[in-house]
Amino acid sequence: MQTVNFKIDGRNCAAEKGKNLIEAAKQNGIFIPTLCHFKNIDPLGTCRICSIKLNGRSIAGCTIQVEEGMDIEVNSVEMLDARKAILEMMFVEGNHFCPSCEKSGDCAMQNLGYEMGIRYTRFPHLFVDRLVDARPERIVVNQNRCIRCKRCVEEVKTNDGYAVFNSINRGNETLIGIDYNQEAKLSDREALRAMDICPTGSILVRGKSFVKPFGHRKYDYGQIGKTIPFDKTKINHTNGNKKIVATTSLAGCFGCHMSMLDVDLGILDLFEVIEFNKSPITDIKKFSKHCDIGLIEGGCCNTDNIEILRAFRENCDILVSVGECAIWGGLPANRNTIPLEECLKEAYLNSMTSEDNETCIPNHEDIPKILNKVYPNHEVVKIDYHIPGCPPNANHIWSVVKNILFNEEFSIAYPEFKYD
């Protein structure tokens, strides 16, 4: 066995010649994240999360075998941002609705989002409409959550060596196909393994995804003492004894406001330093003064939401989007894959309680026009800060607000940073 010497981020490392870089780095105490790599199979290089720079050239780390004298960048500012951008693209390319996903808490991709501190994506969501295939005997495959890592294609085989999954089409049209006859041969244990090796919630086994409850899953526990740095706080321009806060709920469930009220008696302390203006908490309908900070929950699903959001941008120095619906459309955005006309017909004409010739689709100039899609707020106006969660807990929200308002350094405790 020949040992070679190489550098990662300027640090001297050594490993067996020809060893896979992901494994060689791990052996030297350096973690390179990946969603497709498996220790004992040929490199896939499909997810690109492990992108590194080798001698100044960007390449998938899992496709590299270490050689003498290699100079590798893993955690430079450029590579950290590139890796984060790749993960953001995965989130927007599929429909990764964490609050409604059965794999939440056991999802490797969700956990990487936490690790990288992703609060929102810099790219617009595509809201694709792909097949949810429930025809297999014991597995359900949701193509909307598939990132085409091909782990299942390479790893899930029957006892007689036949592949259960395969790739169909090419490029952005690529889907993971299922051989139903081979899938039926899998034992329960093999079916569970197929679910476990999927890094998202794309492969689920009927009746098994909720066996381990939320809060007790492998990624639910954050490292003790670990924090995620918040973005650099802004200078608050408003002078005065009390800071002025406005809040509103757009297309959402009002759960974030209910969470804010969970601060309980703590709100009495808040009232000593802040004053609420336009907000359901005060029932003030219109801005009566300029505000230091505006908190927005819910996304934009109609013209009234757009108008209110723009008024908040105009009347608040700092805008904070709170909760999943505000950041990427959330559960209301589930309708984005269905044409608006179909949604309206289903709701008003063809529902279980609709009566023939007795119902119509409402249409009046005083009724806000429904948009074709539900939009995240930062796709409509500039948002300064994002607090993910469904909903974020009360202390988390108010800690962020107080630290922004009073220009204090702030980090989020790892267990509090959640998408679900």
C-alpha positions in Angstrom: 0.0 0.0 0.0 1.5 3.3 -1.1 0.7 6.4 1.0 0.5 9.8 -0.8 0.6 13.3 0.6 -1.7 16.0 -0.5 -3.3 19.2 0.9 -6.9 20.2 1.6 -7.4 23.9 2.3 -3.7 24.2 3.0 -3.7 21.4 5.5 -1.2 18.5 5.1 -3.1 15.2 4.6 -2.1 11.6 3.9 -4.0 8.6 2.6 -3.6 5.4 0.6 -2.9 6.2 -3.1 -6.0 6.0 -5.2 -8.4 6.3 -2.3 -11.6 8.2 -3.0 -11.3 11.8 -2.0 -14.5 11.8 0.1 -13.2 8.9 2.1 -9.6 10.2 2.2 -10.8 13.6 3.5 -12.9 11.9 6.2 -9.9 9.8 7.3 -8.1 13.1 7.8 -10.9 14.6 9.8 -12.4 16.8 7.0 -16.1 16.4 6.0 -17.0 16.9 2.4 -20.9 16.8 2.1 -22.5 14.7 -0.6 -25.9 13.3 -1.4 -24.9 10.6 -4.0 -21.6 9.1 -2.8 -21.6 5.6 -1.4 -18.3 4.1 0.0 -18.3 0.9 -2.0 -19.7 1.7 -5.4 -18.3 3.5 -8.4 -18.4 7.3 -8.1 -21.7 8.7 -9.4 -20.8 12.4 -9.4 -24.5 13.2 -9.9 -25.5 15.5 -7.1 -22.4 17.8 -7.3 -22.8 18.8 -3.7 -19.2 17.6 -3.1 -17.8 20.1 -5.6 -14.2 21.1 -4.7 -11.4 22.7 -6.5 -8.5 20.6 -7.6 -5.4 22.5 -8.7 -7.7 25.5 -9.3 -10.3 23.5 -11.4 -13.9 22.9 -10.1 -14.8 19.2 -10.1 -17.1 16.7 -8.2 -15.0 15.5 -5.2 -16.4 12.0 -5.2 -14.9 11.4 -8.7 -11.3 12.1 -7.5 -8.8 9.5 -6.3 -6.0 11.0 -4.2 -2.6 11.3 -5.7 0.7 12.7 -4.5 0.9 16.5 -4.4 -2.8 17.3 -5.0 -3.8 20.8 -3.8 -7.5 20.8 -3.0 -9.9 23.5 -1.9 -13.0 22.3 0.0 -14.1 25.1 2.4 -13.0 28.3 0.7 -15.5 31.1 0.6 -16.0 30.4 -3.1 -16.6 26.7 -2.8 -18.9 27.1 0.2 -21.1 29.5 -1.7 -21.0 27.3 -4.9 -22.1 24.2 -2.8 -24.8 26.3 -1.2 -26.1 27.5 -4.6 -26.2 23.9 -5.9 -28.3 22.9 -2.9 -30.6 25.9 -3.4 -31.1 24.8 -7.0 -32.2 21.4 -5.8 -34.7 22.9 -3.5 -36.3 25.1 -6.2 -36.1 22.4 -9.0 -38.4 20.0 -7.1 -41.2 20.4 -4.6 -39.5 19.9 -1.3 -42.4 20.9 1.1 -40.6 20.0 4.3 -43.7 20.7 6.6 -45.7 18.1 4.7 -43.0 15.6 3.9 -43.0 12.2 5.6 -39.2 12.1 5.5 -38.8 15.3 7.5 -36.2 14.8 10.2 -34.7 11.8 8.4 -33.9 13.6 5.2 -30.2 14.1 4.3 -31.0 16.9 1.9 -33.0 18.8 4.6 -30.2 18.3 7.0 -27.6 19.7 4.6 -29.9 22.8 4.3 -29.6 23.2 8.0 -25.9 22.7 8.0 -25.4 25.3 5.2 -27.8 27.7 6.9 -30.1 28.1 4.0 -32.9 30.5 4.9 -34.2 31.1 1.4 -33.1 30.4 -2.2 -31.6 33.0 -4.6 -33.4 31.2 -7.5 -37.2 31.2 -8.3 -39.1 28.0 -7.5 -40.2 26.0 -10.5 -43.1 24.2 -8.8 -42.9 21.2 -11.1 -45.7 18.8 -11.6 -44.3 15.3 -11.7 -45.7 11.8 -11.1 -46.4 10.4 -7.7 -46.3 6.7 -8.5 -48.3 4.6 -6.0 -48.5 1.5 -8.3 -45.6 -0.4 -6.8 -46.6 -3.1 -4.2 -45.1 -1.5 -1.1 -43.3 1.6 -2.2 -44.5 5.0 -3.3 -42.2 7.1 -5.4 -42.7 10.9 -5.5 -40.8 12.2 -8.5 -41.3 15.8 -7.3 -38.8 15.2 -4.5 -36.3 13.2 -6.6 -32.9 14.8 -7.1 -31.8 12.1 -9.5 -28.8 11.1 -7.4 -29.2 7.5 -8.7 -28.4 5.9 -5.4 -31.4 3.7 -5.7 -30.5 2.8 -9.3 -27.1 1.6 -8.2 -27.9 0.1 -4.8 -31.4 -1.5 -4.9 -31.2 -4.9 -6.5 -33.2 -8.1 -6.0 -31.7 -11.3 -4.6 -31.1 -12.5 -8.2 -29.3 -9.3 -9.1 -32.0 -7.4 -11.1 -32.2 -3.6 -10.8 -35.5 -2.3 -9.3 -34.9 1.3 -10.4 -33.6 2.8 -13.6 -33.2 6.1 -15.4 -35.7 7.3 -17.9 -35.1 10.2 -20.4 -32.2 12.7 -20.2 -31.3 16.1 -18.9 -34.0 18.0 -17.0 -36.5 15.4 -18.2 -34.7 12.6 -16.4 -37.0 10.5 -14.1 -36.4 7.4 -12.0 -38.4 4.5 -13.4 -39.5 1.4 -11.4 -39.6 -2.2 -12.6 -42.9 -3.2 -10.8 -42.2 -6.9 -11.2 -38.8 -6.6 -9.6 -40.1 -4.3 -6.9 -42.6 -7.0 -5.9 -39.7 -9.4 -5.2 -38.1 -7.1 -2.5 -38.4 -8.2 1.1 -39.8 -5.7 3.6 -36.2 -5.2 4.8 -35.0 -4.4 1.3 -37.9 -2.0 0.7 -37.0 -0.2 3.9 -33.4 0.0 2.8 -34.5 1.6 -0.5 -36.3 4.3 1.6 -33.3 4.8 3.8 -30.7 5.3 1.1 -32.9 7.9 -0.7 -31.5 11.2 0.5 -34.9 12.9 0.2 -38.5 11.9 0.7 -38.9 10.6 -2.9 -39.0 6.8 -1.9 -41.4 5.9 0.9 -42.6 2.5 2.1 -46.3 2.4 2.8 -47.1 2.6 6.5 -43.4 2.8 7.6 -42.4 6.5 7.1 -44.0 7.5 10.4 -42.7 4.6 12.5 -40.2 6.9 14.1 -42.1 10.1 15.3 -41.1 13.6 14.6 -38.6 14.9 17.1 -36.9 11.5 17.5 -35.5 11.1 14.0 -31.8 11.0 13.2 -31.4 14.7 12.1 -33.7 16.1 14.7 -31.0 16.5 17.2 -28.6 19.4 16.7 -25.1 19.5 18.1 -25.1 20.9 21.6 -23.8 24.5 21.6 -23.7 24.7 17.8 -25.1 27.9 16.3 -25.8 29.2 12.9 -24.6 32.8 12.3 -27.3 35.2 11.3 -26.7 37.7 8.5 -25.0 40.9 9.5 -27.4 43.1 11.3 -28.4 46.4 9.8 -28.2 49.9 11.4 -31.6 50.9 12.5 -32.3 54.5 11.2 -35.2 55.4 13.5 -34.5 57.3 16.7 -36.9 57.3 19.6 -37.6 55.6 22.9 -39.6 52.7 21.5 -39.1 50.8 18.3 -42.2 50.4 16.1 -43.2 47.0 14.8 -45.9 46.1 12.2 -47.0 42.6 11.3 -49.3 41.0 8.8 -50.5 37.6 7.5 -50.8 37.1 3.8 -51.6 33.6 2.2 -50.9 31.3 5.1 -52.5 29.8 8.1 -51.9 32.6 10.7 -49.7 30.0 12.6 -46.7 32.3 12.8 -48.8 35.0 14.5 -50.1 32.4 16.9 -46.5 31.3 17.5 -45.5 35.0 18.3 -48.2 35.1 20.9 -46.7 32.0 22.5 -44.1 34.3 24.0 -46.8 34.6 26.7 -45.9 37.0 29.5 -42.7 37.9 27.7 -44.8 40.1 25.5 -45.2 42.4 28.5 -41.4 42.9 28.5 -41.5 43.6 24.8 -44.1 46.3 25.2 -41.6 48.2 27.3 -39.3 48.5 24.3 -41.5 48.2 21.2 -44.8 49.5 20.0 -47.1 47.7 17.6 -48.6 49.7 14.7 -50.4 48.0 11.8 -50.9 44.5 13.0 -53.6 41.9 13.9 -52.2 42.2 17.4 -53.4 45.8 17.6 -56.2 45.6 15.0 -54.8 48.8 13.4 -55.8 48.4 9.8 -53.5 51.0 8.1 -50.1 52.4 8.9 -50.4 55.4 11.1 -46.6 56.0 11.3 -43.4 54.8 9.7 -42.1 51.5 11.3 -38.7 50.2 12.2 -39.5 46.6 11.3 -42.3 44.7 9.5 -42.9 40.9 10.0 -44.6 39.2 7.1 -46.1 35.7 7.3 -47.7 33.9 4.4 -47.0 34.2 0.6 -48.7 36.2 -2.1 -51.7 34.5 -3.7 -53.8 37.5 -4.8 -53.6 41.1 -5.7 -54.5 42.3 -2.2 -51.5 40.3 -0.8 -49.3 42.2 -3.4 -50.7 45.6 -2.4 -50.2 44.9 1.4 -46.7 43.6 0.9 -45.6 46.7 -1.1 -47.1 48.9 1.6 -45.0 47.1 4.2 -41.9 47.6 2.1 -42.7 51.3 1.7 -43.5 51.9 5.4 -40.9 49.7 7.2 -37.2 50.2 7.4 -36.6 46.4 7.7 -38.7 43.6 6.3 -38.6 40.1 7.8 -40.3 37.1 6.2 -41.4 34.6 8.9 -42.3 31.0 8.2 -42.2 28.7 5.2 -45.2 30.1 3.4 -43.5 33.6 3.3 -40.2 32.2 2.1 -41.2 29.8 -0.6 -45.0 29.8 -0.8 -45.4 26.9 1.6 -48.4 24.8 1.7 -50.6 27.2 -0.3 -48.1 26.8 -3.1 -49.2 23.1 -3.4 -51.8 24.5 -5.9 -49.0 25.9 -8.1 -48.8 22.7 -10.0 -52.5 22.8 -11.0 -53.9 25.4 -13.4 -55.9 28.2 -11.6 -59.0 27.6 -13.6 -59.1 23.9 -12.5 -58.6 25.0 -8.8 -61.5 27.4 -9.0 -63.8 24.9 -10.7 -62.9 22.2 -8.1 -63.5 24.6 -5.2 -66.7 26.3 -6.4 -68.4 24.0 -9.0 -67.3 20.5 -8.4 -66.7 20.1 -4.7 -68.7 17.6 -2.7 -71.0 20.3 -1.4 -71.6 22.0 -4.7 -75.1 21.7 -6.1 -75.8 21.8 -9.9 -76.7 25.3 -11.1 -76.6 26.7 -7.6 -72.9 27.7 -7.4 -70.6 30.0 -9.4 -67.1 31.2 -9.4 -67.1 34.5 -7.5 -66.1 37.5 -9.7 -66.5 41.1 -8.5 -64.4 44.2 -8.7 -64.2 44.3 -4.9 -62.8 40.8 -4.7 -59.0 40.6 -5.0 -57.9 38.8 -8.2 -56.3 35.4 -7.5 -52.8 35.0 -9.0 -51.9 32.1 -11.2 -49.4 31.0 -8.6 -48.6 31.6 -4.9 -45.3 33.5 -4.8 -42.7 33.8 -2.0 -42.4 37.4 -0.8 -38.8 38.0 -1.9 -40.0 37.4 -5.5 -42.2 40.5 -5.1 -40.3 42.9 -3.0 -36.9 43.0 -1.3 -36.9 41.1 2.0 -34.0 41.8 4.4 -34.2 38.8 6.7 -35.8 35.3 6.6 -36.8 33.2 9.6 -37.7 29.7 8.3 -39.9 27.3 10.2 -43.5 26.1 10.2 -43.9 28.0 12.4 -40.6 29.2 14.0 -41.0 29.2 17.8 -41.9 32.4 19.6 -38.6 32.9 21.4 -36.7 32.5 18.2 -38.8 35.1 16.4 -38.6 37.6 19.1 -34.8 37.0 19.7 -34.3 37.8 16.0 -36.5 40.9 16.1 -34.8 42.3 19.2 -31.3 41.7 18.0 -32.1 43.3 14.6 -33.7 46.3 16.2 -31.0 46.9 18.7 -28.1 46.0 16.5 -26.8 43.1 18.6 -24.7 40.2 17.4 -27.0 37.2 16.9 -26.7 33.5 16.1 -29.4 30.9 15.9 -29.2 27.9 18.1 -28.9 24.9 15.8 -32.0 23.0 17.2 -34.1 26.1 16.6 -33.3 26.3 12.9 -36.0 24.3 11.3 -37.9 24.2 8.0 -40.8 22.2 9.4 
